[in-house]
Each structure stands twice: as C-alpha cells, then as structure tokens.
Amino acid sequence: MTAGILKRATFIAGALFCSATALTCLAGTAQAWDSLPAPVRDAVLANGGKAGDVDKESETKDGKAIYEASVKGADGVVKDLVISEDGKLIETKTDDAADAAAEKASRLALILQNAKFTHPTQITNSYLPLSLLKQDILEGTEDGKKLHVERTPKPDIHKYFRFGDQTIEAAAFEDRETEDGKLSEVTTDYFAQDDNGTVYYLGEEVDDYKDGKIVGHEGGWMLGKDTQVPGVILPGLLKVGQKWRPEDVSSEISEKDTVVSLDETVTVPAGTFPDCVKVEEHTPGGKPEYKYYAKGVGVVRERPASGDIVLISHVVK
C-alpha cells in the first residue's frame, strides 16, 4: 500500500474526458454498491466481480436499465460485464489493444486541447493546495500494519515534462512511509496544475525498502517514458458522479476515481473539517478505497479496504 495522494488506478475502456475543467466521463454513472438492484449485485458476484465499481449506463434494453461492472480474470485481462436490472448477463466485453490505443489517443488529444499551463508548479486547487504545504503527517493502519507517512514538498527538485507543444516544470512532493516503525517506501510524485485548476499527475519515482536497503522500485513511472497520457489527481471543478484517472500506465499501474460526496464532515487529530469531498478509488480486481479532501487543506483521511489512515498534523508555509 502507498498512503500517498495517489497511487492505484484502473483502465475502464470507452470512457473519455468530456472537458479539461469538468473531466466528466461519457460512460455510465458510478453507483453505490448498496443502491444497486439485488439481481445486479448477485450477477456481478456470480461472474467473478467484487462489490463496487459498477456503472449505470444511459441507455436501456427492452425497457430495463443496464449496468456495467469491471472484472479482472485469472489471465489478468480486464473485462466489462453488461448486466440488465433483472440480473441477466447480456454480454462480456473485452477491448482489444487497438481499441484501447485509440481510446487513449482520443483522451490525450482532448486533454492537450484544453490544458494550458501558465504557472504549472503553483498547485492551488481548493481541495489540494499543495503549494501551501510545509508538511503533512498521516498515521493509521492497513492490513494490520501500523503506518506513518510524512509528506513534504521538494522545491530543490526540478523536472520538466513535454505536454503537447508545451514544456512545463512539475512540482515535486515526497511521501516517506514506515510500516510498524520501519522505513518501507519513499516516493517522489510530480504534479502540475493547469489554468483551470486541474492538478495533473506526471509521474512518480519509487524506492521500496526492506531492512534499511532499497529492494525495488515497483509502481514507478514517468510521462513521456512509460506513458504519453498524463493522469489527473483532482479536477478543478467537482461534482457527484464525476470520474477521472490518476494513472493509466499499464494493467498494474491504473486507477479510476469517482466523486461520491461533496459534503462529508471528517474529524481527525488535525481537526474537524466540514464539506469534504469523498472520492472512491478503484484498481483492477481490488476493493474500493476512499480519500477525503478538505478545502484549503488536502487529504485528511484515507480509508483503504482494511484500515484507516488520518491526518495527524498539517503545517503550512
């Protein structure tokens, strides 16, 4: 697990960004698992799916609502189950490589058409004002392990990325994570904000540790090297049901996020924060996880599938 601002992602084929400001998908609308018709839930589980990550499509079939759920098979291939509201499995769709490449190209073209960067290192998004940050400390547990995360800006790191016809500098931030008191991972993340307030994710450098030594770099990637499509950490404008992808690098490095709520109240050791944005995160084959963003602060709580990580201290410049 990485308790950082980002990390996990899922490739859901056929979804495009509608605009760089709204970043709303053209596909179906994400549904809370408990709100789904019981036959739909049963059909998802019976066909290898897990609770969560189900969309309600805009079209109907024979007068019945249609739902889609992503399932990762034993062969690692992600498929979409198409299910009617009465629980009938209509079809199982698998996008081939050509379709996936075309979808990525279309999405990239739309992003590049709309995203302009006047001051890319000034991260001032209302719910992720990283330029104000001096240090965040988060603590909690996941899978029975005690976690401690220190998040700090790294102003001495200067990295540039090609973004269409623009060359932009990214702002760098470090997450230093310990598990049960031992250093487990150090990640440097690179972000840039466009003039619409959308924060893009341009890559991460990962050092995995064991017994004080670097043992791997799992999950690391860079825009321009491992993918041509930038991720989105948080759009400039938010609304319930809105979707975006923080990562779309490979079948292992992928994520889909959805806004669940805009009015959560979160109480953690760092304070009580009203009107938080609750974001649901999905990775291939994984259970839903949640992040809570407070206005003027950033991430104040993370709820992995097994555990709870909260903001202990928030220090600004």
KAMONOR-V235172 format. One record per residue. N is the residue number from 1. RES is the residue in one small letter. SS is DSSP state (h for helix, s for strand, l for the rest). PHI is phi in whole degrees, -180 to 180 (none if undefined). PSI is psi in whole degrees, 0 to 359 (999 if undefined). Layout:
{{N | RES | SS | PHI | PSI} {N | RES | SS | PHI | PSI}}
//
This chain:
{{1 | m | l | none | 142} {2 | t | l | -119 | 121} {3 | a | l | -86 | 14} {4 | g | l | -71 | 182} {5 | i | l | -64 | 333} {6 | l | l | -121 | 221} {7 | k | l | 116 | 288} {8 | r | l | -95 | 150} {9 | a | s | -155 | 163} {10 | t | l | -137 | 142} {11 | f | l | -94 | 109} {12 | i | l | -109 | 106} {13 | a | l | -67 | 149} {14 | g | l | 92 | 352} {15 | a | l | -93 | 130} {16 | l | l | -120 | 154} {17 | f | s | -74 | 132} {18 | c | l | -79 | 328} {19 | s | l | -161 | 161} {20 | a | l | -74 | 342} {21 | t | l | -91 | 316} {22 | a | l | -88 | 326} {23 | l | l | 51 | 44} {24 | t | l | -98 | 134} {25 | c | s | -76 | 153} {26 | l | l | -84 | 346} {27 | a | l | -76 | 196} {28 | g | l | -69 | 177} {29 | t | s | -98 | 131} {30 | a | s | -61 | 141} {31 | q | s | -119 | 140} {32 | a | l | -67 | 137} {33 | w | h | -56 | 316} {34 | d | h | -69 | 342} {35 | s | h | -89 | 352} {36 | l | l | -72 | 150} {37 | p | l | -59 | 141} {38 | a | h | -55 | 318} {39 | p | h | -61 | 328} {40 | v | h | -69 | 314} {41 | r | h | -59 | 316} {42 | d | h | -62 | 319} {43 | a | h | -68 | 321} {44 | v | h | -61 | 310} {45 | l | h | -66 | 324} {46 | a | h | -71 | 341} {47 | n | l | -111 | 25} {48 | g | l | 92 | 3} {49 | g | l | -85 | 175} {50 | k | l | -127 | 164} {51 | a | l | -59 | 132} {52 | g | l | 103 | 174} {53 | d | l | 56 | 51} {54 | v | s | -123 | 133} {55 | d | s | -111 | 145} {56 | k | s | -99 | 124} {57 | e | s | -81 | 159} {58 | s | s | -76 | 333} {59 | e | s | -89 | 168} {60 | t | s | -126 | 168} {61 | k | s | -136 | 123} {62 | d | l | 53 | 37} {63 | g | l | 79 | 4} {64 | k | s | -109 | 143} {65 | a | s | -65 | 150} {66 | i | s | -118 | 138} {67 | y | s | -125 | 150} {68 | e | s | -125 | 137} {69 | a | s | -133 | 136} {70 | s | s | -87 | 137} {71 | v | s | -134 | 133} {72 | k | s | -100 | 118} {73 | g | l | -77 | 175} {74 | a | l | -63 | 335} {75 | d | l | -84 | 2} {76 | g | l | 87 | 357} {77 | v | l | -82 | 132} {78 | v | s | -89 | 127} {79 | k | s | -124 | 160} {80 | d | s | -111 | 123} {81 | l | s | -87 | 128} {82 | v | s | -106 | 116} {83 | i | s | -129 | 135} {84 | s | s | -84 | 166} {85 | e | l | -64 | 342} {86 | d | l | -91 | 8} {87 | g | l | 90 | 6} {88 | k | l | -79 | 128} {89 | l | s | -79 | 108} {90 | i | s | -78 | 315} {91 | e | s | -165 | 164} {92 | t | s | -120 | 121} {93 | k | s | -106 | 140} {94 | t | l | -131 | 121} {95 | d | l | -82 | 132} {96 | d | l | -80 | 175} {97 | a | h | -62 | 323} {98 | a | h | -65 | 317} {99 | d | h | -64 | 318} {100 | a | h | -63 | 318} {101 | a | h | -65 | 320} {102 | a | h | -65 | 321} {103 | e | h | -64 | 317} {104 | k | h | -63 | 317} {105 | a | h | -63 | 318} {106 | s | h | -65 | 318} {107 | r | h | -66 | 318} {108 | l | h | -61 | 316} {109 | a | h | -60 | 320} {110 | l | h | -69 | 320} {111 | i | h | -63 | 311} {112 | l | h | -65 | 330} {113 | q | h | -67 | 327} {114 | n | h | -104 | 333} {115 | a | l | -85 | 119} {116 | k | l | -122 | 142} {117 | f | l | -124 | 105} {118 | t | l | -90 | 317} {119 | h | l | -134 | 74} {120 | p | l | -63 | 332} {121 | t | l | -85 | 355} {122 | q | l | -90 | 97} {123 | i | l | -92 | 96} {124 | t | l | -119 | 12} {125 | n | s | -48 | 135} {126 | s | l | -55 | 324} {127 | y | l | -101 | 4} {128 | l | s | -152 | 61} {129 | p | l | -81 | 69} {130 | l | h | -65 | 335} {131 | s | h | -66 | 341} {132 | l | h | -87 | 348} {133 | l | s | -77 | 134} {134 | k | s | -104 | 314} {135 | q | s | -165 | 136} {136 | d | s | -112 | 142} {137 | i | s | -123 | 124} {138 | l | s | -120 | 144} {139 | e | s | -140 | 155} {140 | g | s | 166 | 204} {141 | t | s | -135 | 154} {142 | e | s | -152 | 131} {143 | d | l | 52 | 38} {144 | g | l | 80 | 1} {145 | k | s | -102 | 142} {146 | k | s | -86 | 124} {147 | l | s | -111 | 146} {148 | h | s | -139 | 124} {149 | v | s | -126 | 129} {150 | e | s | -113 | 121} {151 | r | s | -113 | 121} {152 | t | s | -139 | 150} {153 | p | s | -73 | 154} {154 | k | l | -126 | 76} {155 | p | l | -67 | 343} {156 | d | l | -83 | 352} {157 | i | l | -92 | 125} {158 | h | l | -123 | 113} {159 | k | s | -130 | 138} {160 | y | s | -117 | 147} {161 | f | s | -132 | 147} {162 | r | s | -88 | 123} {163 | f | s | -125 | 88} {164 | g | l | 66 | 237} {165 | d | l | -95 | 13} {166 | q | s | -113 | 141} {167 | t | s | -108 | 119} {168 | i | s | -125 | 150} {169 | e | s | -90 | 143} {170 | a | s | -103 | 151} {171 | a | s | -88 | 135} {172 | a | s | -107 | 139} {173 | f | s | -138 | 141} {174 | e | s | -110 | 134} {175 | d | s | -110 | 120} {176 | r | s | -112 | 115} {177 | e | s | -117 | 136} {178 | t | s | -119 | 147} {179 | e | s | -120 | 122} {180 | d | l | 52 | 39} {181 | g | l | 85 | 357} {182 | k | s | -113 | 138} {183 | l | s | -60 | 126} {184 | s | s | -117 | 330} {185 | e | s | -162 | 141} {186 | v | s | -127 | 121} {187 | t | s | -123 | 134} {188 | t | s | -110 | 119} {189 | d | s | -106 | 147} {190 | y | s | -120 | 124} {191 | f | s | -127 | 156} {192 | a | s | -147 | 143} {193 | q | s | -112 | 133} {194 | d | l | -87 | 178} {195 | d | l | -71 | 349} {196 | n | l | -93 | 359} {197 | g | l | 91 | 2} {198 | t | l | -79 | 131} {199 | v | s | -97 | 118} {200 | y | s | -96 | 150} {201 | y | s | -109 | 118} {202 | l | s | -109 | 357} {203 | g | s | 152 | 170} {204 | e | s | -149 | 142} {205 | e | s | -108 | 127} {206 | v | s | -122 | 131} {207 | d | s | -120 | 115} {208 | d | s | -92 | 136} {209 | y | s | -118 | 148} {210 | k | s | -147 | 126} {211 | d | l | 54 | 39} {212 | g | l | 80 | 3} {213 | k | s | -120 | 147} {214 | i | s | -72 | 126} {215 | v | s | -119 | 357} {216 | g | s | 177 | 178} {217 | h | l | -139 | 38} {218 | e | l | -62 | 132} {219 | g | l | 94 | 354} {220 | g | l | -73 | 147} {221 | w | s | -165 | 161} {222 | m | s | -141 | 138} {223 | l | s | -63 | 135} {224 | g | l | 93 | 341} {225 | k | l | -112 | 305} {226 | d | l | -98 | 341} {227 | t | s | -158 | 154} {228 | q | l | -101 | 358} {229 | v | l | -107 | 117} {230 | p | l | -70 | 152} {231 | g | s | -89 | 170} {232 | v | s | -121 | 124} {233 | i | s | -83 | 313} {234 | l | s | -156 | 128} {235 | p | l | -67 | 161} {236 | g | l | -72 | 329} {237 | l | l | -121 | 140} {238 | l | l | -127 | 144} {239 | k | l | -151 | 156} {240 | v | l | -61 | 135} {241 | g | l | 90 | 352} {242 | q | l | -68 | 143} {243 | k | s | -127 | 154} {244 | w | s | -161 | 174} {245 | r | l | -122 | 112} {246 | p | l | -66 | 325} {247 | e | l | -141 | 143} {248 | d | s | -151 | 61} {249 | v | l | -98 | 315} {250 | s | l | -158 | 181} {251 | s | l | -67 | 336} {252 | e | l | -90 | 327} {253 | i | l | -109 | 88} {254 | s | s | -159 | 152} {255 | e | l | -160 | 147} {256 | k | s | -126 | 130} {257 | d | s | -113 | 149} {258 | t | s | -140 | 135} {259 | v | s | -75 | 122} {260 | v | s | -96 | 321} {261 | s | s | -155 | 154} {262 | l | s | -117 | 6} {263 | d | s | -136 | 37} {264 | e | s | -80 | 141} {265 | t | s | -106 | 124} {266 | v | s | -120 | 126} {267 | t | s | -113 | 120} {268 | v | s | -136 | 173} {269 | p | l | -56 | 332} {270 | a | l | -77 | 350} {271 | g | s | 143 | 183} {272 | t | s | -108 | 128} {273 | f | s | -125 | 112} {274 | p | s | -84 | 166} {275 | d | s | 55 | 42} {276 | c | s | -79 | 151} {277 | v | s | -90 | 125} {278 | k | s | -101 | 123} {279 | v | s | -117 | 129} {280 | e | s | -95 | 133} {281 | e | s | -114 | 139} {282 | h | s | -129 | 136} {283 | t | l | -122 | 158} {284 | p | l | -57 | 119} {285 | g | l | 76 | 0} {286 | g | l | -99 | 165} {287 | k | l | -81 | 155} {288 | p | l | -61 | 143} {289 | e | s | -127 | 164} {290 | y | s | -136 | 145} {291 | k | s | -127 | 146} {292 | y | s | -119 | 124} {293 | y | s | -110 | 126} {294 | a | s | -100 | 139} {295 | k | l | -63 | 132} {296 | g | l | 81 | 359} {297 | v | l | -126 | 303} {298 | g | s | 119 | 214} {299 | v | s | -73 | 123} {300 | v | s | -114 | 344} {301 | r | s | -155 | 143} {302 | e | s | -128 | 131} {303 | r | s | -119 | 89} {304 | p | l | -67 | 173} {305 | a | l | -60 | 330} {306 | s | l | -136 | 87} {307 | g | s | 144 | 188} {308 | d | s | -159 | 129} {309 | i | s | -127 | 127} {310 | v | s | -128 | 158} {311 | l | s | -77 | 120} {312 | i | s | -92 | 319} {313 | s | s | -147 | 137} {314 | h | s | -130 | 110} {315 | v | s | -115 | 126} {316 | v | s | -105 | 166} {317 | k | l | -72 | 999}}
//
